[in-house]
Amino acid sequence: MKKLEIIIKSEKLDDLKSILDECNANGLMITNIMGYGNQKGYKQIYRGTEYSVNLLPKIKVETVVATELSEKIIERVTKEINTGNYGDGKIFIYDVEDAVRIRTGERGHDAL
């Protein structure tokens, strides 16, 4: 199993949710986050004073899927969410050793 941690712009959330639904991802967690990467934020002028805004709003979507499904999701996200601009986001991939459904005690893929 793989855990995908997908960081995207907030306006791309609906597109990402439809990709995950079409790929039959069982569940997801969404978190509003702030941060910066290569773009290092932007400069803004307010009342003649220049401000550096380097913490940009992003969305973090986490899901745990079967290993073979993770590559399909990664491929679709990189193709469909990509705008070609800085700040499109990143995907972090983690190995998941096991999962347990608390209600029934099911483990592994059955717990997803």
Buried (B, 14 or more C-beta within 10 A) or exposed (E): BBBBBBBBBEEBBEBBBEBBEEBEBEEBEEEEEEEBBEEEBEEEEEEEEEEEEEEBEBBBBBBBBBEEBBEBBBEBBEEEBEEEEEBBBEBEEEEEEEBEEEEEEEEBEEBB
